[in-house]
Amino acid sequence: MAMDAGEIERMIKAAIPDAQIEITDLRGDGDHYAANIVSKAFIGKSRVQQHQMVYAALQGNMGGALHALALQTSAPAE
């Protein structure tokens, strides 16, 4: 069963409350998304660490309910 964009956003916000999130359904199938996430929590973290934080927020749904998520993460511009 696919996840909808709203559920993905809720899960990320629960783990990273200040996150500014933009989610795009890439195929219109509810199974392939792209997410642009900006958060102060990413300051000082490598891109890999930022992505690990997002994957942790999704609580194991990657590869199951959520088939594909292209991530672009960053800290806010100063």
C-alpha positions in Angstrom: 0.0 0.0 0.0 1.4 3.3 -1.1 1.9 6.3 1.3 0.4 9.7 0.4 2.4 12.9 0.5 0.6 14.1 3.6 1.6 11.1 5.6 5.2 11.5 4.5 5.2 15.1 5.6 3.6 14.3 9.0 6.2 11.7 9.8 9.1 14.0 8.9 7.6 16.9 10.8 7.1 14.7 13.9 10.9 13.9 13.9 12.1 17.3 12.6 9.6 19.9 13.8 11.1 22.9 12.1 11.4 21.3 8.7 10.1 23.1 5.7 9.0 20.4 3.3 8.0 20.3 -0.3 6.9 17.0 -1.7 6.3 16.2 -5.3 4.6 13.0 -6.6 6.9 12.2 -9.5 4.7 9.7 -11.4 1.2 10.4 -10.0 1.1 6.9 -8.6 1.7 7.7 -4.9 4.8 5.5 -4.9 7.6 7.7 -6.3 8.2 11.0 -4.6 10.8 13.8 -4.5 11.2 15.8 -1.3 13.0 19.1 -0.7 13.5 19.5 3.1 15.1 22.5 4.8 15.8 22.4 8.6 18.1 24.0 11.2 18.6 20.4 12.5 20.8 19.8 9.4 23.3 22.4 10.4 26.8 20.9 10.7 25.6 17.5 9.3 26.8 15.9 6.1 24.4 15.2 3.3 24.5 11.5 4.3 23.6 12.3 7.9 20.8 14.6 6.8 19.3 11.8 4.6 19.7 9.3 7.5 17.7 11.7 9.7 14.9 11.7 7.1 14.9 7.9 6.6 14.8 7.5 10.4 11.7 9.8 10.5 10.0 7.5 8.0 10.3 4.6 10.5 11.2 1.8 8.1 8.7 2.6 5.4 11.3 3.2 2.7 11.4 0.2 0.3 8.0 -0.9 1.6 5.0 1.4 1.7 7.2 4.1 0.2 9.0 2.7 -2.9 11.1 5.7 -3.9 12.0 9.1 -2.4 14.5 11.4 -4.0 15.8 13.6 -1.3 17.2 17.1 -1.4 18.1 18.3 2.1 19.8 21.5 3.3 20.1 23.9 6.3 18.4 27.3 5.9 20.4 30.0 4.2 21.8 32.5 6.8 
